């Protein structure tokens, strides 16, 4: 484990997040319209995902027409994936990167201290 930690602590990304003291201060301000729309798209993708597939299944049973579920289910589920990806594109990239930098710094510092290894 120590060798692995020393290996990763030597990487430029890890050294930079520790040196920059990466934090979550970007989350203090109000979100931009792009982020709000992105999170809304992500939430909407959950609504049109499995619940809509289940609804189409119920409609198919009610009308005794299995093609409604056989064709509509995969189509609506694929659409929900596209909407989710759009939401992640709009909202996720910037804040995901901030969170990843912070999580890397916190995890590496804890692990390096736990195994009494030097800071990079």
OpenMM code with the backbone's topology and positions (N, CA, C; nanometers):
from openmm import Vec3, app, unit

residues = "UNK UNK UNK UNK UNK UNK UNK UNK UNK UNK UNK UNK UNK UNK UNK UNK UNK UNK UNK UNK UNK UNK UNK UNK UNK UNK UNK UNK UNK UNK UNK UNK UNK UNK UNK UNK UNK UNK UNK UNK UNK UNK UNK UNK UNK UNK UNK UNK UNK UNK UNK UNK UNK UNK UNK UNK UNK UNK UNK UNK UNK UNK UNK UNK UNK UNK UNK UNK UNK UNK UNK UNK UNK UNK UNK UNK UNK UNK UNK UNK UNK UNK UNK UNK UNK UNK UNK UNK UNK UNK UNK UNK UNK UNK UNK UNK UNK UNK UNK UNK UNK UNK UNK UNK UNK UNK UNK UNK UNK UNK UNK UNK UNK UNK UNK UNK UNK UNK UNK UNK".split()
positions = [
    Vec3(0.0828, -0.1186, 0.0000),
    Vec3(0.0000, 0.0000, 0.0000),
    Vec3(0.0878, 0.1257, 0.0000),
    Vec3(0.1962, 0.1211, 0.0744),
    Vec3(0.2844, 0.2378, 0.0807),
    Vec3(0.3444, 0.2699, -0.0557),
    Vec3(0.3838, 0.1656, -0.1287),
    Vec3(0.4412, 0.1881, -0.2617),
    Vec3(0.3386, 0.2527, -0.3545),
    Vec3(0.2145, 0.2064, -0.3457),
    Vec3(0.1086, 0.2612, -0.4280),
    Vec3(0.0823, 0.4083, -0.3927),
    Vec3(0.0801, 0.4382, -0.2651),
    Vec3(0.0595, 0.5769, -0.2223),
    Vec3(0.1748, 0.6665, -0.2662),
    Vec3(0.2962, 0.6176, -0.2544),
    Vec3(0.4104, 0.6963, -0.2999),
    Vec3(0.4059, 0.7182, -0.4505),
    Vec3(0.3623, 0.6165, -0.5230),
    Vec3(0.3503, 0.6293, -0.6680),
    Vec3(0.2508, 0.7401, -0.7038),
    Vec3(0.1309, 0.7327, -0.6431),
    Vec3(0.0285, 0.8316, -0.6751),
    Vec3(0.0635, 0.9705, -0.6220),
    Vec3(0.1300, 0.9768, -0.5088),
    Vec3(0.1652, 1.1081, -0.4553),
    Vec3(0.2699, 1.1779, -0.5417),
    Vec3(0.3387, 1.1038, -0.6241),
    Vec3(0.4360, 1.1639, -0.7147),
    Vec3(0.3753, 1.2160, -0.8438),
    Vec3(0.2491, 1.1852, -0.8671),
    Vec3(0.1828, 1.2298, -0.9893),
    Vec3(0.1558, 1.3807, -0.9844),
    Vec3(0.1639, 1.4441, -1.0990),
    Vec3(0.1473, 1.5891, -1.1087),
    Vec3(0.0106, 1.6340, -1.0576),
    Vec3(-0.0946, 1.5595, -1.0906),
    Vec3(-0.2288, 1.5974, -1.0472),
    Vec3(-0.2382, 1.6015, -0.8948),
    Vec3(-0.1883, 1.4977, -0.8293),
    Vec3(-0.1945, 1.4905, -0.6829),
    Vec3(-0.1102, 1.6014, -0.6213),
    Vec3(0.0087, 1.6216, -0.6746),
    Vec3(0.0940, 1.7297, -0.6217),
    Vec3(0.0268, 1.8655, -0.6380),
    Vec3(-0.0400, 1.8864, -0.7510),
    Vec3(-0.1018, 2.0172, -0.7750),
    Vec3(-0.2221, 2.0411, -0.6838),
    Vec3(-0.3054, 1.9398, -0.6598),
    Vec3(-0.4220, 1.9620, -0.5733),
    Vec3(-0.3802, 1.9854, -0.4287),
    Vec3(-0.2711, 1.9210, -0.3866),
    Vec3(-0.2217, 1.9440, -0.2503),
    Vec3(-0.1587, 2.0820, -0.2407),
    Vec3(-0.0802, 2.1203, -0.3406),
    Vec3(-0.0152, 2.2521, -0.3390),
    Vec3(-0.1172, 2.3651, -0.3496),
    Vec3(-0.2213, 2.3453, -0.4300),
    Vec3(-0.3242, 2.4482, -0.4479),
    Vec3(-0.4243, 2.4513, -0.3329),
    Vec3(-0.4173, 2.3528, -0.2456),
    Vec3(-0.5132, 2.3393, -0.1352),
    Vec3(-0.6559, 2.3435, -0.1895),
    Vec3(-0.6828, 2.2528, -0.2832),
    Vec3(-0.8141, 2.2460, -0.3494),
    Vec3(-0.9248, 2.2354, -0.2454),
    Vec3(-1.0263, 2.3201, -0.2594),
    Vec3(-1.1379, 2.3195, -0.1656),
    Vec3(-1.2709, 2.3285, -0.2402),
    Vec3(-1.3767, 2.3377, -0.1640),
    Vec3(-1.5110, 2.3415, -0.2218),
    Vec3(-1.5703, 2.4817, -0.2195),
    Vec3(-1.4869, 2.5832, -0.2175),
    Vec3(-1.5359, 2.7206, -0.2077),
    Vec3(-1.6220, 2.7610, -0.3279),
    Vec3(-1.6066, 2.6953, -0.4411),
    Vec3(-1.6873, 2.7281, -0.5591),
    Vec3(-1.8353, 2.6986, -0.5368),
    Vec3(-1.8661, 2.6133, -0.4400),
    Vec3(-2.0054, 2.5798, -0.4123),
    Vec3(-2.0743, 2.6837, -0.3239),
    Vec3(-2.0002, 2.7853, -0.2766),
    Vec3(-2.0586, 2.8869, -0.1892),
    Vec3(-2.1510, 2.9822, -0.2638),
    Vec3(-2.1200, 3.0130, -0.3874),
    Vec3(-2.1999, 3.1074, -0.4638),
    Vec3(-2.3240, 3.0433, -0.5224),
    Vec3(-2.4131, 3.1272, -0.5732),
    Vec3(-2.5339, 3.0727, -0.6361),
    Vec3(-2.4991, 3.0039, -0.7683),
    Vec3(-2.5713, 2.8993, -0.8033),
    Vec3(-2.5421, 2.8290, -0.9288),
    Vec3(-2.5812, 2.9135, -1.0501),
    Vec3(-2.5123, 2.8905, -1.1583),
    Vec3(-2.5435, 2.9616, -1.2820),
    Vec3(-2.6676, 2.8994, -1.3460),
    Vec3(-2.7238, 2.9692, -1.4429),
    Vec3(-2.8410, 2.9181, -1.5146),
    Vec3(-2.8080, 2.7857, -1.5835),
    Vec3(-2.6869, 2.7755, -1.6370),
    Vec3(-2.6433, 2.6532, -1.7046),
    Vec3(-2.6468, 2.5346, -1.6087),
    Vec3(-2.6003, 2.5552, -1.4866),
    Vec3(-2.5991, 2.4482, -1.3864),
    Vec3(-2.7415, 2.4114, -1.3469),
    Vec3(-2.8272, 2.5111, -1.3290),
    Vec3(-2.9661, 2.4840, -1.2904),
    Vec3(-3.0374, 2.4051, -1.4006),
    Vec3(-3.0176, 2.4452, -1.5256),
    Vec3(-3.0792, 2.3729, -1.6376),
    Vec3(-3.0236, 2.2308, -1.6449),
    Vec3(-2.8936, 2.2160, -1.6228),
    Vec3(-2.8323, 2.0833, -1.6260),
    Vec3(-2.8867, 1.9919, -1.5182),
    Vec3(-2.8979, 2.0427, -1.3964),
    Vec3(-2.9530, 1.9618, -1.2870),
    Vec3(-3.0997, 1.9301, -1.3149),
    Vec3(-3.1722, 2.0265, -1.3712),
    Vec3(-3.3117, 2.0006, -1.4091),
    Vec3(-3.3225, 1.8908, -1.5135),
    Vec3(-3.2313, 1.8912, -1.6104),
    Vec3(-3.2321, 1.7862, -1.7131),
    Vec3(-3.2002, 1.6502, -1.6514),
    Vec3(-3.1081, 1.6477, -1.5563),
    Vec3(-3.0758, 1.5212, -1.4893),
    Vec3(-3.1981, 1.4694, -1.4141),
    Vec3(-3.2645, 1.5573, -1.3399),
    Vec3(-3.3848, 1.5161, -1.2672),
    Vec3(-3.4945, 1.4692, -1.3627),
    Vec3(-3.5118, 1.5415, -1.4734),
    Vec3(-3.6118, 1.5026, -1.5721),
    Vec3(-3.5787, 1.3664, -1.6331),
    Vec3(-3.4505, 1.3374, -1.6514),
    Vec3(-3.4127, 1.2079, -1.7087),
    Vec3(-3.4545, 1.0930, -1.6178),
    Vec3(-3.4544, 1.1177, -1.4859),
    Vec3(-3.4999, 1.0133, -1.3941),
    Vec3(-3.6507, 0.9934, -1.4048),
    Vec3(-3.7226, 1.1002, -1.4307),
    Vec3(-3.8680, 1.0903, -1.4452),
    Vec3(-3.9047, 1.0125, -1.5709),
    Vec3(-3.8308, 1.0358, -1.6802),
    Vec3(-3.8649, 0.9662, -1.8043),
    Vec3(-3.7905, 0.8342, -1.8202),
    Vec3(-3.7136, 0.7951, -1.7208),
    Vec3(-3.6420, 0.6683, -1.7260),
    Vec3(-3.7329, 0.5524, -1.6901),
    Vec3(-3.7011, 0.4867, -1.5802),
    Vec3(-3.7766, 0.3679, -1.5401),
    Vec3(-3.9238, 0.3940, -1.5120),
    Vec3(-3.9625, 0.5064, -1.4520),
    Vec3(-4.1073, 0.5262, -1.4327),
    Vec3(-4.1854, 0.5260, -1.5638),
    Vec3(-4.1312, 0.5872, -1.6673),
    Vec3(-4.2013, 0.5903, -1.7955),
    Vec3(-4.2018, 0.4518, -1.8602),
    Vec3(-4.0934, 0.3767, -1.8434),
    Vec3(-4.0899, 0.2396, -1.8958),
    Vec3(-4.1968, 0.1556, -1.8257),
    Vec3(-4.2094, 0.1725, -1.6931),
    Vec3(-4.3124, 0.0993, -1.6191),
    Vec3(-4.4513, 0.1423, -1.6647),
    Vec3(-4.4696, 0.2725, -1.6874),
    Vec3(-4.5980, 0.3226, -1.7355),
    Vec3(-4.6319, 0.2615, -1.8710),
    Vec3(-4.5344, 0.2581, -1.9613),
    Vec3(-4.5577, 0.1980, -2.0930),
    Vec3(-4.5901, 0.0493, -2.0806),
    Vec3(-4.5265, -0.0166, -1.9834),
    Vec3(-4.5598, -0.1571, -1.9587),
    Vec3(-4.7035, -0.1739, -1.9147),
    Vec3(-4.7480, -0.0856, -1.8269),
    Vec3(-4.8883, -0.0894, -1.7828),
    Vec3(-4.9847, -0.0613, -1.8968),
    Vec3(-4.9501, 0.0358, -1.9812),
    Vec3(-5.0344, 0.0671, -2.0970),
    Vec3(-5.0397, -0.0523, -2.1918),
    Vec3(-4.9248, -0.1176, -2.2113),
    Vec3(-4.9203, -0.2342, -2.2998),
    Vec3(-5.0079, -0.3473, -2.2465),
    Vec3(-5.0079, -0.3658, -2.1154),
    Vec3(-5.0925, -0.4701, -2.0565),
    Vec3(-5.2392, -0.4310, -2.0687),
    Vec3(-5.2711, -0.3054, -2.0410),
    Vec3(-5.4099, -0.2591, -2.0464),
    Vec3(-5.4694, -0.2745, -2.1862),
    Vec3(-5.3929, -0.2345, -2.2869),
    Vec3(-5.4421, -0.2438, -2.4241),
    Vec3(-5.4105, -0.3776, -2.4901),
    Vec3(-5.3459, -0.4663, -2.4174),
    Vec3(-5.3061, -0.5981, -2.4666),
    Vec3(-5.2265, -0.5855, -2.5960),
    Vec3(-5.1342, -0.4929, -2.5972),
    Vec3(-5.0496, -0.4670, -2.7136),
    Vec3(-4.9038, -0.4629, -2.6671),
    Vec3(-4.8354, -0.5792, -2.6702),
    Vec3(-4.6991, -0.5854, -2.6165),
    Vec3(-4.5980, -0.5001, -2.6922),
    Vec3(-4.6283, -0.4633, -2.8163),
    Vec3(-4.5329, -0.3816, -2.8914),
    Vec3(-4.5151, -0.2421, -2.8312),
    Vec3(-4.6153, -0.1948, -2.7585),
    Vec3(-4.6014, -0.0644, -2.6923),
    Vec3(-4.4826, -0.0679, -2.5968),
    Vec3(-4.4727, -0.1729, -2.5180),
    Vec3(-4.3613, -0.1853, -2.4227),
    Vec3(-4.2339, -0.2307, -2.4928),
    Vec3(-4.2470, -0.3183, -2.5906),
    Vec3(-4.1287, -0.3732, -2.6578),
    Vec3(-4.0548, -0.2672, -2.7387),
    Vec3(-4.1272, -0.1741, -2.7972),
    Vec3(-4.0642, -0.0691, -2.8779),
    Vec3(-4.0498, 0.0597, -2.7969),
    Vec3(-4.1558, 0.0981, -2.7290),
    Vec3(-4.1540, 0.2239, -2.6550),
    Vec3(-4.0610, 0.2231, -2.5355),
    Vec3(-4.0512, 0.1096, -2.4669),
    Vec3(-3.9648, 0.1006, -2.3486),
    Vec3(-3.8193, 0.1330, -2.3788),
    Vec3(-3.7559, 0.0609, -2.4723),
    Vec3(-3.6166, 0.0929, -2.5053),
    Vec3(-3.5978, 0.2331, -2.5620),
    Vec3(-3.6960, 0.2804, -2.6396),
    Vec3(-3.6839, 0.4151, -2.6953),
    Vec3(-3.6856, 0.5221, -2.5864),
    Vec3(-3.7804, 0.5115, -2.4948),
    Vec3(-3.7895, 0.6122, -2.3893),
    Vec3(-3.6710, 0.6019, -2.2937),
    Vec3(-3.6240, 0.4801, -2.2708),
    Vec3(-3.5077, 0.4626, -2.1829),
    Vec3(-3.3828, 0.5211, -2.2493),
    Vec3(-3.3680, 0.5009, -2.3792),
    Vec3(-3.2558, 0.5616, -2.4515),
    Vec3(-3.2636, 0.7133, -2.4495),
    Vec3(-3.3842, 0.7673, -2.4637),
    Vec3(-3.4032, 0.9117, -2.4559),
    Vec3(-3.3643, 0.9639, -2.3178),
    Vec3(-3.3997, 0.8879, -2.2143),
    Vec3(-3.3640, 0.9325, -2.0793),
    Vec3(-3.2122, 0.9375, -2.0620),
    Vec3(-3.1408, 0.8461, -2.1248),
    Vec3(-2.9942, 0.8495, -2.1194),
    Vec3(-2.9402, 0.9744, -2.1893),
    Vec3(-2.9967, 1.0071, -2.3028),
    Vec3(-2.9517, 1.1262, -2.3746),
    Vec3(-2.9779, 1.2531, -2.2943),
    Vec3(-3.0941, 1.2610, -2.2314),
    Vec3(-3.1258, 1.3774, -2.1487),
    Vec3(-3.0310, 1.3833, -2.0287),
    Vec3(-3.0008, 1.2682, -1.9689),
    Vec3(-2.9069, 1.2635, -1.8565),
    Vec3(-2.7682, 1.3123, -1.9004),
    Vec3(-2.7210, 1.2661, -2.0144),
    Vec3(-2.5909, 1.3092, -2.0642),
    Vec3(-2.5890, 1.4592, -2.0928),
    Vec3(-2.6977, 1.5122, -2.1459),
    Vec3(-2.7072, 1.6564, -2.1669),
    Vec3(-2.6975, 1.7299, -2.0339),
    Vec3(-2.7695, 1.6814, -1.9344),
    Vec3(-2.7640, 1.7425, -1.8017),
    Vec3(-2.6249, 1.7372, -1.7416),
    Vec3(-2.5575, 1.6239, -1.7574),
    Vec3(-2.4206, 1.6125, -1.7057),
    Vec3(-2.3278, 1.7068, -1.7802),
    Vec3(-2.3486, 1.7224, -1.9084),
    Vec3(-2.2663, 1.8146, -1.9857),
    Vec3(-2.2862, 1.9571, -1.9359),
    Vec3(-2.4105, 1.9953, -1.9136),
    Vec3(-2.4393, 2.1320, -1.8713),
    Vec3(-2.3976, 2.1581, -1.7272),
    Vec3(-2.4253, 2.0666, -1.6377),
    Vec3(-2.4036, 2.0927, -1.4952),
    Vec3(-2.2814, 2.0252, -1.4369),
    Vec3(-2.2451, 1.9118, -1.4915),
    Vec3(-2.1490, 1.8285, -1.4214),
    Vec3(-2.0030, 1.8599, -1.4375),
    Vec3(-1.9620, 1.9061, -1.5516),
    Vec3(-1.8189, 1.9145, -1.5795),
    Vec3(-1.7442, 2.0049, -1.4823),
    Vec3(-1.7891, 2.1265, -1.4669),
    Vec3(-1.7172, 2.2215, -1.3818),
    Vec3(-1.7176, 2.1782, -1.2355),
    Vec3(-1.8337, 2.1467, -1.1827),
    Vec3(-1.8436, 2.1123, -1.0417),
    Vec3(-1.7889, 1.9736, -1.0120),
    Vec3(-1.7984, 1.8846, -1.1073),
    Vec3(-1.7389, 1.7527, -1.0886),
    Vec3(-1.5875, 1.7645, -1.0753),
    Vec3(-1.5273, 1.8491, -1.1570),
    Vec3(-1.3829, 1.8679, -1.1521),
    Vec3(-1.3410, 1.9294, -1.0182),
    Vec3(-1.4163, 2.0261, -0.9693),
    Vec3(-1.3868, 2.0879, -0.8394),
    Vec3(-1.3955, 1.9836, -0.7290),
    Vec3(-1.5023, 1.9041, -0.7316),
    Vec3(-1.5199, 1.8009, -0.6294),
    Vec3(-1.4109, 1.6943, -0.6374),
    Vec3(-1.3735, 1.6536, -0.7591),
    Vec3(-1.2692, 1.5530, -0.7771),
    Vec3(-1.1353, 1.6015, -0.7214),
    Vec3(-1.1011, 1.7272, -0.7465),
    Vec3(-0.9761, 1.7824, -0.6938),
    Vec3(-0.9770, 1.7840, -0.5407),
    Vec3(-1.0886, 1.8273, -0.4823),
    Vec3(-1.0992, 1.8318, -0.3368),
    Vec3(-1.0921, 1.6908, -0.2765),
    Vec3(-1.1667, 1.5972, -0.3342),
    Vec3(-1.1688, 1.4603, -0.2818),
    Vec3(-1.0316, 1.3949, -0.2921),
    Vec3(-0.9597, 1.4213, -0.3996),
    Vec3(-0.8247, 1.3666, -0.4151),
    Vec3(-0.7330, 1.4212, -0.3073),
    Vec3(-0.7400, 1.5516, -0.2837),
    Vec3(-0.6536, 1.6128, -0.1824),
    Vec3(-0.6834, 1.5554, -0.0445),
    Vec3(-0.8111, 1.5486, -0.0075),
    Vec3(-0.8484, 1.4996, 0.1246),
    Vec3(-0.8070, 1.3530, 0.1422),
    Vec3(-0.8364, 1.2707, 0.0424),
    Vec3(-0.8038, 1.1275, 0.0521),
    Vec3(-0.6530, 1.1044, 0.0596),
    Vec3(-0.5782, 1.1719, -0.0254),
    Vec3(-0.4325, 1.1514, -0.0255),
    Vec3(-0.3703, 1.2001, 0.1047),
    Vec3(-0.4139, 1.3129, 0.1564),
    Vec3(-0.3581, 1.3613, 0.2826),
    Vec3(-0.3877, 1.2651, 0.3969),
    Vec3(-0.5100, 1.2139, 0.4025),
    Vec3(-0.5449, 1.1183, 0.5080),
    Vec3(-0.4630, 0.9903, 0.4967),
    Vec3(-0.4491, 0.9391, 0.3756),
    Vec3(-0.3749, 0.8146, 0.3565),
    Vec3(-0.2259, 0.8335, 0.3836),
    Vec3(-0.1717, 0.9453, 0.3386),
    Vec3(-0.0295, 0.9701, 0.3625),
    Vec3(0.0000, 0.9850, 0.5113),
    Vec3(-0.0906, 1.0507, 0.5835),
    Vec3(-0.0725, 1.0635, 0.7294),
    Vec3(-0.0906, 0.9286, 0.7992),
    Vec3(-0.1880, 0.8506, 0.7535),
    Vec3(-0.2141, 0.7194, 0.8143),
    Vec3(-0.0917, 0.6284, 0.8053),
    Vec3(-0.0241, 0.6310, 0.6919),
    Vec3(0.0925, 0.5446, 0.6721),
    Vec3(0.2243, 0.6175, 0.6984),
    Vec3(0.2170, 0.7348, 0.7599),
    Vec3(0.3363, 0.8129, 0.7973),
    Vec3(0.4301, 0.8359, 0.6787),
    Vec3(0.3737, 0.8741, 0.5690),
    Vec3(0.4533, 0.9010, 0.4485),
    Vec3(0.4679, 1.0519, 0.4313),
    Vec3(0.5751, 1.0954, 0.3660),
    Vec3(0.5960, 1.2396, 0.3484),
    Vec3(0.4979, 1.3003, 0.2487),
    Vec3(0.4642, 1.4262, 0.2700),
    Vec3(0.3790, 1.4966, 0.1748),
    Vec3(0.4585, 1.5278, 0.0504),
    Vec3(0.3952, 1.5233, -0.0650),
    Vec3(0.4681, 1.5528, -0.1902),
    Vec3(0.5003, 1.7010, -0.2020),
] * unit.nanometer
topology = app.Topology()
chain = topology.addChain("A")
for resn in residues:
    res = topology.addResidue(resn, chain)
    for name in ("N", "CA", "C"):
        topology.addAtom(name, app.Element.getBySymbol(name[0]), res)
